């Protein structure tokens, strides 16, 4: 039997996944969850937090908080606008 190669974009995979019934989505989620390298994910998250702390080390807590709130609102607004379409 011969080999078949198929090129599928991540967008095509997302579109196909959205069409799955909920039970299949849950099964797929569980399968993917098993594949996650939690230690690597934790290291990446910790590195990102440390980078942020270093970047804001010379800035007052009030200003950092105000910046975080502003950025969160912008992100939520952008996400909301994207999800509406």
C-alpha positions in Angstrom: 0.0 0.0 0.0 1.4 3.5 -0.9 1.8 6.5 1.3 -0.5 9.4 1.1 0.5 12.9 2.2 -2.1 15.5 3.0 -1.3 19.2 3.8 -3.9 20.6 6.2 -3.6 24.1 7.7 -4.4 24.7 11.4 -7.4 26.8 10.3 -8.8 23.8 8.4 -8.3 21.7 11.5 -10.0 24.3 13.7 -12.9 24.5 11.3 -13.3 20.7 11.3 -13.1 20.5 15.1 -15.9 23.1 15.4 -18.2 20.8 13.4 -17.6 17.9 15.7 -20.3 16.8 18.2 -19.5 17.7 21.8 -18.7 14.2 22.8 -16.0 14.0 20.1 -14.6 17.4 21.1 -14.3 16.1 24.7 -12.5 13.0 23.6 -10.1 15.0 21.4 -9.5 17.5 24.3 -8.6 14.5 26.6 -6.2 13.1 24.0 -4.5 16.4 23.5 -4.4 17.0 27.3 -2.3 13.8 27.7 0.2 15.2 25.2 1.0 18.4 27.1 4.4 18.6 28.7 3.3 20.3 31.9 6.8 20.8 33.2 7.8 22.6 30.0 4.6 24.7 30.1 5.3 25.6 33.7 8.9 26.6 32.8 7.7 28.8 29.9 5.1 30.5 32.2 7.6 31.1 34.9 10.1 32.6 32.5 7.4 34.9 31.1 6.4 36.0 34.6 10.1 36.7 35.5 10.6 38.6 32.2 7.6 40.8 33.1 8.8 41.4 36.6 12.2 42.4 35.3 10.6 44.8 32.8 8.6 46.5 35.5 11.1 46.4 38.3 11.7 50.1 38.2 8.1 51.1 37.8 5.7 51.6 40.7 3.0 49.1 41.6 0.1 51.5 40.9 1.4 52.2 37.4 2.0 48.5 36.7 -1.6 47.7 37.8 -3.1 50.5 35.7 -1.1 49.3 32.7 -2.3 45.7 33.3 -5.9 46.8 33.6 -5.7 48.8 30.4 -4.0 46.0 28.5 -6.6 43.5 29.8 -9.5 45.7 28.7 -7.9 46.1 25.2 -7.4 42.4 24.9 -10.9 41.6 26.0 -12.3 44.2 23.5 -10.3 42.7 20.7 -11.3 39.2 21.6 -14.9 40.1 21.8 -14.8 41.9 18.5 -13.2 38.9 16.9 -15.7 36.4 18.4 -18.6 38.4 17.0 -17.7 37.5 13.4 
